[in-house]
Structure formats: structure tokens, C-alpha cells
Amino acid sequence: MRHLIRLACVHGLATSLGLASTVSTTTTNTGTQENPQITTTITVTPGTGETITDFHINPTAPKSKLPVGATFTQPTNWGAPGGTGSDSEDKSWKANNDSDALPSGIASTFTIVLPGTANDYAFSSMSWTTSSNKSSTEPKDGKPGYVDSGTTDVLTGGGIPVKSISMFGPTTIPIGELATFRVNDALLTNGSMTYTVRFCRSLESGNAGRVNASDPVPNGSGFAFSTNSRTGTTTPSEGVRQATAFGDETDFVMVEVPHESELIGQTIYIQVEFADGDVTEPIALLITG
């Protein structure tokens, strides 16, 4: 079958230990015509004098992540990666022991394998960090064990496949009407994940990216909230709905506003949080006449 190869992009920064690591990516259509897949190979070459025992990556595109259900491989005697691989929480691999460090000057590879073709995914630039202390969080410059970091350039092939975490819908609604919001997750076709929808009357003070969970829309206020999940919608607490997303369906959240004139001019806020911690941006819904 015809293969699509994204040219590698290499970046490295100088360190006090000598030449910096180089990191490059190549994505190729593999598999069969009936069951295609894409394989993204990330090649890491430690610089002179470097000792690398952990490797962190995450997409630079906001609200994007490696699709849930991807499979990964890593060098011998390295553990499977942890983390979500989102722009807010990196995906990281660690050597089992210090003696399993990537050798200086020798290329080692990490792979991400996904069903489908490159057209099924967006591609994001990738930020990366290498370190020598098997860090549980992404190491920072100046911290013990830090080696170096960089960012690949998606425009010249240095990208990783991602899916978006987002919610779309109206920003105004008349009283007595129904608003429908589409929710995008990062699931593959055979994946599933619970999610929580919060309906609140305000945002967190000083944080426009989070609804105020302590100020929910009361369940007895006349609003109707639900989802289209085939598992149904549960109500674990005031102003909260919970359901399960499936990769083979489009997820919707529905909000019906009661026909009460005193609601005109008020704003309610809606946000979805997935079980792995990724959240959509909140939507402000202004009620009109």
C-alpha cells in the first residue's frame, strides 16, 4: 500500500554536560488496506556525556492529547509510559534502573501506534524533556537530574498525532428553549470513558478556565440537563451530571431553560471533565427573552 512519511525534525539545546540530545519524529502509514494504522517513531539520541533515564513529551496545541487507546513501545528495560499525553499533563517513559539509561551518542526509539491513517488525526508540535533522575513530573531547568529540552516543528514533520478536547454550542438561549452542545473527546473508536458535566452560576474567582463547583445550578431550579450517552445520565450531586463517552458516537450535552422571565439576563456556565482529568473550556450561556 502507499505509505505517507512525515520528514523528521530535529532539535537540540546545548547543556553543561556537552552536546545536547537530539529528538526527531517520523510518522508512517502502516498496516494493511483493510486495517491501516499509523506509527509515529520518536528517535532520541543523547548528547556527549548525557545520561538519560526518563523522557517526557506533550503536544503544544492547546486542549489536545494523544488519543486514548494508543499503544506504545519503548527501549529495552524501560517501563510503559504514564500520563495522559495532553498539553496539561505529559506522557513520560522511565528506565527501570539507572543501568538502563540511554547510551550517549546512540539513537533509541519510542513509538506511538494508532489505528487508521494520518487523516484521522490532527498533528501537533511536540515539546520534550530528557532527564537523568526518572522524574515523576516533568523536570525543569535547574532541577536535579535535568538534562535538556526542546520543541519539534510540526510544519517540517516533527509532530505527534493528537485529538482535541473541546465543547461547542450556542452562547445565548431564549427562555423555554433547548440548547445542544457537542463534546469532543480523545477516544479511539473502541474506547470509553466516564465524564462529568457541571452546570454552575459562576466561574472560579480568578480562574476563567474553571466553573465554580461550589455555586451549582440547583436541581430544583427548573432547568433540564442531560446527555446522549447510551449508558444514560446520572445525577451524583447538585448541578452535576455524569455519563460515559464512547469513541464510536458523538457526545452531546443538552440544556433546557424553563420559561421563566426572571431568568432573562442571567448566565449559566457549563464544563465537561473527563475521568483522566482533561477538561473542556467552560461555555457561558446567556439567557435571553
DRENFI-275866 format. One record per residue (C-alpha): residue number from 1; residue in three letters; x, y, z. Coordinates in steps of 0.25 Angstrom, whole numbers, always signed. Layout:
<resi NUM resn ALA c1 X c2 Y c3 Z>
...
% end
This chain:
<resi 1 resn MET c1 +0 c2 +0 c3 +0>
<resi 2 resn ARG c1 +4 c2 +14 c3 -2>
<resi 3 resn HIS c1 +12 c2 +20 c3 +10>
<resi 4 resn LEU c1 +12 c2 +34 c3 +15>
<resi 5 resn ILE c1 +25 c2 +38 c3 +22>
<resi 6 resn ARG c1 +26 c2 +51 c3 +30>
<resi 7 resn LEU c1 +40 c2 +56 c3 +30>
<resi 8 resn ALA c1 +48 c2 +57 c3 +43>
<resi 9 resn CYS c1 +50 c2 +70 c3 +50>
<resi 10 resn VAL c1 +62 c2 +70 c3 +59>
<resi 11 resn HIS c1 +64 c2 +80 c3 +71>
<resi 12 resn GLY c1 +75 c2 +80 c3 +82>
<resi 13 resn LEU c1 +80 c2 +90 c3 +92>
<resi 14 resn ALA c1 +94 c2 +92 c3 +98>
<resi 15 resn THR c1 +96 c2 +87 c3 +112>
<resi 16 resn SER c1 +107 c2 +88 c3 +122>
<resi 17 resn LEU c1 +109 c2 +73 c3 +120>
<resi 18 resn GLY c1 +114 c2 +74 c3 +106>
<resi 19 resn LEU c1 +105 c2 +73 c3 +93>
<resi 20 resn ALA c1 +90 c2 +73 c3 +95>
<resi 21 resn SER c1 +81 c2 +62 c3 +92>
<resi 22 resn THR c1 +74 c2 +62 c3 +78>
<resi 23 resn VAL c1 +60 c2 +57 c3 +77>
<resi 24 resn SER c1 +53 c2 +55 c3 +64>
<resi 25 resn THR c1 +39 c2 +49 c3 +59>
<resi 26 resn THR c1 +35 c2 +41 c3 +47>
<resi 27 resn THR c1 +20 c2 +37 c3 +44>
<resi 28 resn THR c1 +17 c2 +26 c3 +34>
<resi 29 resn ASN c1 +5 c2 +19 c3 +29>
<resi 30 resn THR c1 +6 c2 +4 c3 +32>
<resi 31 resn GLY c1 -3 c2 -8 c3 +34>
<resi 32 resn THR c1 -12 c2 -13 c3 +23>
<resi 33 resn GLN c1 -22 c2 -6 c3 +13>
<resi 34 resn GLU c1 -33 c2 -13 c3 +21>
<resi 35 resn ASN c1 -27 c2 -9 c3 +35>
<resi 36 resn PRO c1 -18 c2 +3 c3 +33>
<resi 37 resn GLN c1 -10 c2 +9 c3 +45>
<resi 38 resn ILE c1 +0 c2 +20 c3 +47>
<resi 39 resn THR c1 +13 c2 +18 c3 +54>
<resi 40 resn THR c1 +20 c2 +30 c3 +60>
<resi 41 resn THR c1 +34 c2 +28 c3 +63>
<resi 42 resn ILE c1 +42 c2 +37 c3 +72>
<resi 43 resn THR c1 +57 c2 +36 c3 +72>
<resi 44 resn VAL c1 +65 c2 +41 c3 +84>
<resi 45 resn THR c1 +80 c2 +42 c3 +83>
<resi 46 resn PRO c1 +87 c2 +46 c3 +96>
<resi 47 resn GLY c1 +98 c2 +56 c3 +94>
<resi 48 resn THR c1 +112 c2 +54 c3 +98>
<resi 49 resn GLY c1 +113 c2 +52 c3 +113>
<resi 50 resn GLU c1 +98 c2 +51 c3 +115>
<resi 51 resn THR c1 +91 c2 +40 c3 +123>
<resi 52 resn ILE c1 +76 c2 +39 c3 +121>
<resi 53 resn THR c1 +67 c2 +31 c3 +129>
<resi 54 resn ASP c1 +54 c2 +38 c3 +126>
<resi 55 resn PHE c1 +47 c2 +44 c3 +114>
<resi 56 resn HIS c1 +35 c2 +53 c3 +114>
<resi 57 resn ILE c1 +26 c2 +58 c3 +103>
<resi 58 resn ASN c1 +14 c2 +66 c3 +101>
<resi 59 resn PRO c1 +6 c2 +73 c3 +90>
<resi 60 resn THR c1 +8 c2 +88 c3 +89>
<resi 61 resn ALA c1 -6 c2 +90 c3 +83>
<resi 62 resn PRO c1 -16 c2 +95 c3 +94>
<resi 63 resn LYS c1 -27 c2 +85 c3 +98>
<resi 64 resn SER c1 -20 c2 +74 c3 +91>
<resi 65 resn LYS c1 -15 c2 +60 c3 +95>
<resi 66 resn LEU c1 -10 c2 +47 c3 +90>
<resi 67 resn PRO c1 -23 c2 +39 c3 +86>
<resi 68 resn VAL c1 -27 c2 +29 c3 +98>
<resi 69 resn GLY c1 -25 c2 +15 c3 +93>
<resi 70 resn ALA c1 -11 c2 +17 c3 +86>
<resi 71 resn THR c1 -1 c2 +7 c3 +88>
<resi 72 resn PHE c1 +13 c2 +10 c3 +91>
<resi 73 resn THR c1 +27 c2 +3 c3 +91>
<resi 74 resn GLN c1 +40 c2 +8 c3 +97>
<resi 75 resn PRO c1 +55 c2 +3 c3 +99>
<resi 76 resn THR c1 +58 c2 -10 c3 +106>
<resi 77 resn ASN c1 +57 c2 -9 c3 +121>
<resi 78 resn TRP c1 +48 c2 +4 c3 +120>
<resi 79 resn GLY c1 +34 c2 +4 c3 +126>
<resi 80 resn ALA c1 +21 c2 +7 c3 +119>
<resi 81 resn PRO c1 +18 c2 +21 c3 +119>
<resi 82 resn GLY c1 +10 c2 +28 c3 +129>
<resi 83 resn GLY c1 +2 c2 +41 c3 +128>
<resi 84 resn THR c1 -9 c2 +45 c3 +118>
<resi 85 resn GLY c1 +0 c2 +52 c3 +108>
<resi 86 resn SER c1 -8 c2 +65 c3 +108>
<resi 87 resn ASP c1 -4 c2 +79 c3 +107>
<resi 88 resn SER c1 -6 c2 +79 c3 +122>
<resi 89 resn GLU c1 +0 c2 +66 c3 +126>
<resi 90 resn ASP c1 +11 c2 +60 c3 +119>
<resi 91 resn LYS c1 +13 c2 +45 c3 +115>
<resi 92 resn SER c1 +26 c2 +40 c3 +121>
<resi 93 resn TRP c1 +35 c2 +28 c3 +120>
<resi 94 resn LYS c1 +45 c2 +23 c3 +130>
<resi 95 resn ALA c1 +57 c2 +14 c3 +131>
<resi 96 resn ASN c1 +55 c2 +2 c3 +140>
<resi 97 resn ASN c1 +69 c2 +4 c3 +146>
<resi 98 resn ASP c1 +80 c2 +14 c3 +145>
<resi 99 resn SER c1 +88 c2 +4 c3 +138>
<resi 100 resn ASP c1 +77 c2 +4 c3 +127>
<resi 101 resn ALA c1 +80 c2 +19 c3 +123>
<resi 102 resn LEU c1 +80 c2 +22 c3 +108>
<resi 103 resn PRO c1 +95 c2 +22 c3 +104>
<resi 104 resn SER c1 +102 c2 +35 c3 +100>
<resi 105 resn GLY c1 +102 c2 +37 c3 +85>
<resi 106 resn ILE c1 +94 c2 +25 c3 +81>
<resi 107 resn ALA c1 +79 c2 +26 c3 +76>
<resi 108 resn SER c1 +68 c2 +20 c3 +83>
<resi 109 resn THR c1 +53 c2 +19 c3 +79>
<resi 110 resn PHE c1 +40 c2 +21 c3 +85>
<resi 111 resn THR c1 +27 c2 +18 c3 +77>
<resi 112 resn ILE c1 +12 c2 +22 c3 +77>
<resi 113 resn VAL c1 +3 c2 +13 c3 +69>
<resi 114 resn LEU c1 -11 c2 +17 c3 +65>
<resi 115 resn PRO c1 -22 c2 +10 c3 +56>
<resi 116 resn GLY c1 -26 c2 +18 c3 +44>
<resi 117 resn THR c1 -18 c2 +27 c3 +35>
<resi 118 resn ALA c1 -11 c2 +41 c3 +37>
<resi 119 resn ASN c1 -24 c2 +47 c3 +32>
<resi 120 resn ASP c1 -32 c2 +42 c3 +44>
<resi 121 resn TYR c1 -23 c2 +51 c3 +54>
<resi 122 resn ALA c1 -18 c2 +65 c3 +55>
<resi 123 resn PHE c1 -3 c2 +67 c3 +57>
<resi 124 resn SER c1 +3 c2 +76 c3 +68>
<resi 125 resn SER c1 +17 c2 +81 c3 +70>
<resi 126 resn MET c1 +23 c2 +73 c3 +82>
<resi 127 resn SER c1 +31 c2 +78 c3 +94>
<resi 128 resn TRP c1 +40 c2 +69 c3 +100>
<resi 129 resn THR c1 +49 c2 +68 c3 +112>
<resi 130 resn THR c1 +60 c2 +58 c3 +115>
<resi 131 resn SER c1 +66 c2 +55 c3 +129>
<resi 132 resn SER c1 +74 c2 +46 c3 +138>
<resi 133 resn ASN c1 +66 c2 +45 c3 +150>
<resi 134 resn LYS c1 +54 c2 +37 c3 +146>
<resi 135 resn SER c1 +45 c2 +49 c3 +150>
<resi 136 resn SER c1 +31 c2 +46 c3 +153>
<resi 137 resn THR c1 +27 c2 +60 c3 +148>
<resi 138 resn GLU c1 +33 c2 +67 c3 +136>
<resi 139 resn PRO c1 +47 c2 +72 c3 +140>
<resi 140 resn LYS c1 +51 c2 +87 c3 +139>
<resi 141 resn ASP c1 +64 c2 +94 c3 +136>
<resi 142 resn GLY c1 +72 c2 +95 c3 +149>
<resi 143 resn LYS c1 +65 c2 +84 c3 +156>
<resi 144 resn PRO c1 +74 c2 +71 c3 +160>
<resi 145 resn GLY c1 +75 c2 +62 c3 +148>
<resi 146 resn TYR c1 +71 c2 +71 c3 +137>
<resi 147 resn VAL c1 +78 c2 +69 c3 +124>
<resi 148 resn ASP c1 +71 c2 +77 c3 +113>
<resi 149 resn SER c1 +58 c2 +80 c3 +106>
<resi 150 resn GLY c1 +53 c2 +85 c3 +93>
<resi 151 resn THR c1 +41 c2 +86 c3 +83>
<resi 152 resn THR c1 +39 c2 +80 c3 +70>
<resi 153 resn ASP c1 +33 c2 +87 c3 +58>
<resi 154 resn VAL c1 +20 c2 +81 c3 +52>
<resi 155 resn LEU c1 +22 c2 +89 c3 +39>
<resi 156 resn THR c1 +34 c2 +81 c3 +36>
<resi 157 resn GLY c1 +29 c2 +67 c3 +40>
<resi 158 resn GLY c1 +32 c2 +68 c3 +55>
<resi 159 resn GLY c1 +18 c2 +65 c3 +60>
<resi 160 resn ILE c1 +11 c2 +55 c3 +68>
<resi 161 resn PRO c1 -4 c2 +51 c3 +65>
<resi 162 resn VAL c1 -14 c2 +57 c3 +75>
<resi 163 resn LYS c1 -29 c2 +59 c3 +77>
<resi 164 resn SER c1 -36 c2 +71 c3 +83>
<resi 165 resn ILE c1 -43 c2 +72 c3 +96>
<resi 166 resn SER c1 -54 c2 +83 c3 +94>
<resi 167 resn MET c1 -68 c2 +87 c3 +95>
<resi 168 resn PHE c1 -76 c2 +95 c3 +84>
<resi 169 resn GLY c1 -90 c2 +101 c3 +85>
<resi 170 resn PRO c1 -98 c2 +113 c3 +86>
<resi 171 resn THR c1 -95 c2 +125 c3 +95>
<resi 172 resn THR c1 -109 c2 +130 c3 +97>
<resi 173 resn ILE c1 -122 c2 +123 c3 +98>
<resi 174 resn PRO c1 -137 c2 +129 c3 +100>
<resi 175 resn ILE c1 -145 c2 +124 c3 +112>
<resi 176 resn GLY c1 -153 c2 +112 c3 +109>
<resi 177 resn GLU c1 -143 c2 +107 c3 +99>
<resi 178 resn LEU c1 -133 c2 +95 c3 +98>
<resi 179 resn ALA c1 -118 c2 +97 c3 +95>
<resi 180 resn THR c1 -109 c2 +85 c3 +90>
<resi 181 resn PHE c1 -94 c2 +85 c3 +92>
<resi 182 resn ARG c1 -85 c2 +76 c3 +84>
<resi 183 resn VAL c1 -74 c2 +70 c3 +93>
<resi 184 resn ASN c1 -61 c2 +65 c3 +86>
<resi 185 resn ASP c1 -52 c2 +55 c3 +94>
<resi 186 resn ALA c1 -39 c2 +48 c3 +90>
<resi 187 resn LEU c1 -45 c2 +34 c3 +90>
<resi 188 resn LEU c1 -42 c2 +23 c3 +79>
<resi 189 resn THR c1 -54 c2 +16 c3 +73>
<resi 190 resn ASN c1 -53 c2 +5 c3 +83>
<resi 191 resn GLY c1 -51 c2 +13 c3 +95>
<resi 192 resn SER c1 -60 c2 +18 c3 +106>
<resi 193 resn MET c1 -58 c2 +28 c3 +118>
<resi 194 resn THR c1 -67 c2 +34 c3 +128>
<resi 195 resn TYR c1 -69 c2 +49 c3 +129>
<resi 196 resn THR c1 -75 c2 +59 c3 +138>
<resi 197 resn VAL c1 -83 c2 +71 c3 +133>
<resi 198 resn ARG c1 -84 c2 +83 c3 +143>
<resi 199 resn PHE c1 -95 c2 +94 c3 +142>
<resi 200 resn CYS c1 -91 c2 +106 c3 +150>
<resi 201 resn ARG c1 -96 c2 +120 c3 +153>
<resi 202 resn SER c1 -81 c2 +126 c3 +153>
<resi 203 resn LEU c1 -67 c2 +123 c3 +149>
<resi 204 resn GLU c1 -56 c2 +121 c3 +160>
<resi 205 resn SER c1 -51 c2 +134 c3 +165>
<resi 206 resn GLY c1 -38 c2 +138 c3 +158>
<resi 207 resn ASN c1 -39 c2 +125 c3 +149>
<resi 208 resn ALA c1 -47 c2 +127 c3 +136>
<resi 209 resn GLY c1 -44 c2 +113 c3 +132>
<resi 210 resn ARG c1 -52 c2 +106 c3 +143>
<resi 211 resn VAL c1 -67 c2 +107 c3 +147>
<resi 212 resn ASN c1 -69 c2 +109 c3 +161>
<resi 213 resn ALA c1 -73 c2 +95 c3 +167>
<resi 214 resn SER c1 -78 c2 +102 c3 +180>
<resi 215 resn ASP c1 -88 c2 +110 c3 +172>
<resi 216 resn PRO c1 -96 c2 +100 c3 +164>
<resi 217 resn VAL c1 -110 c2 +102 c3 +157>
<resi 218 resn PRO c1 -119 c2 +95 c3 +167>
<resi 219 resn ASN c1 -126 c2 +83 c3 +162>
<resi 220 resn GLY c1 -140 c2 +88 c3 +166>
<resi 221 resn SER c1 -138 c2 +101 c3 +158>
<resi 222 resn GLY c1 -146 c2 +96 c3 +146>
<resi 223 resn PHE c1 -134 c2 +94 c3 +137>
<resi 224 resn ALA c1 -133 c2 +81 c3 +130>
<resi 225 resn PHE c1 -119 c2 +75 c3 +128>
<resi 226 resn SER c1 -115 c2 +62 c3 +121>
<resi 227 resn THR c1 -106 c2 +55 c3 +111>
<resi 228 resn ASN c1 -108 c2 +46 c3 +99>
<resi 229 resn SER c1 -99 c2 +35 c3 +106>
<resi 230 resn ARG c1 -105 c2 +21 c3 +103>
<resi 231 resn THR c1 -102 c2 +18 c3 +118>
<resi 232 resn GLY c1 -111 c2 +29 c3 +122>
<resi 233 resn THR c1 -109 c2 +41 c3 +131>
<resi 234 resn THR c1 -107 c2 +40 c3 +146>
<resi 235 resn THR c1 -108 c2 +52 c3 +156>
<resi 236 resn PRO c1 -98 c2 +50 c3 +167>
<resi 237 resn SER c1 -100 c2 +64 c3 +173>
<resi 238 resn GLU c1 -106 c2 +77 c3 +171>
<resi 239 resn GLY c1 -103 c2 +83 c3 +157>
<resi 240 resn VAL c1 -95 c2 +71 c3 +153>
<resi 241 resn ARG c1 -98 c2 +60 c3 +142>
<resi 242 resn GLN c1 -89 c2 +48 c3 +139>
<resi 243 resn ALA c1 -89 c2 +39 c3 +128>
<resi 244 resn THR c1 -80 c2 +30 c3 +119>
<resi 245 resn ALA c1 -74 c2 +35 c3 +106>
<resi 246 resn PHE c1 -71 c2 +24 c3 +95>
<resi 247 resn GLY c1 -62 c2 +26 c3 +83>
<resi 248 resn ASP c1 -72 c2 +21 c3 +73>
<resi 249 resn GLU c1 -82 c2 +32 c3 +76>
<resi 250 resn THR c1 -83 c2 +47 c3 +76>
<resi 251 resn ASP c1 -85 c2 +53 c3 +90>
<resi 252 resn PHE c1 -96 c2 +63 c3 +93>
<resi 253 resn VAL c1 -100 c2 +71 c3 +105>
<resi 254 resn MET c1 -114 c2 +77 c3 +105>
<resi 255 resn VAL c1 -119 c2 +89 c3 +114>
<resi 256 resn GLU c1 -133 c2 +93 c3 +114>
<resi 257 resn VAL c1 -137 c2 +106 c3 +120>
<resi 258 resn PRO c1 -150 c2 +108 c3 +128>
<resi 259 resn HIS c1 -160 c2 +118 c3 +122>
<resi 260 resn GLU c1 -158 c2 +128 c3 +133>
<resi 261 resn SER c1 -156 c2 +143 c3 +130>
<resi 262 resn GLU c1 -148 c2 +145 c3 +143>
<resi 263 resn LEU c1 -136 c2 +137 c3 +137>
<resi 264 resn ILE c1 -134 c2 +147 c3 +125>
<resi 265 resn GLY c1 -121 c2 +153 c3 +126>
<resi 266 resn GLN c1 -115 c2 +142 c3 +135>
<resi 267 resn THR c1 -103 c2 +134 c3 +131>
<resi 268 resn ILE c1 -100 c2 +119 c3 +134>
<resi 269 resn TYR c1 -87 c2 +112 c3 +131>
<resi 270 resn ILE c1 -85 c2 +98 c3 +126>
<resi 271 resn GLN c1 -72 c2 +90 c3 +126>
<resi 272 resn VAL c1 -68 c2 +75 c3 +124>
<resi 273 resn GLU c1 -57 c2 +68 c3 +131>
<resi 274 resn PHE c1 -53 c2 +54 c3 +127>
<resi 275 resn ALA c1 -49 c2 +43 c3 +136>
<resi 276 resn ASP c1 -34 c2 +45 c3 +133>
<resi 277 resn GLY c1 -34 c2 +59 c3 +137>
<resi 278 resn ASP c1 -35 c2 +67 c3 +124>
<resi 279 resn VAL c1 -46 c2 +78 c3 +123>
<resi 280 resn THR c1 -52 c2 +86 c3 +113>
<resi 281 resn GLU c1 -53 c2 +101 c3 +113>
<resi 282 resn PRO c1 -65 c2 +106 c3 +120>
<resi 283 resn ILE c1 -76 c2 +111 c3 +112>
<resi 284 resn ALA c1 -84 c2 +123 c3 +117>
<resi 285 resn LEU c1 -99 c2 +122 c3 +113>
<resi 286 resn LEU c1 -106 c2 +136 c3 +114>
<resi 287 resn ILE c1 -122 c2 +134 c3 +115>
<resi 288 resn THR c1 -130 c2 +143 c3 +107>
<resi 289 resn GLY c1 -145 c2 +147 c3 +105>
% end
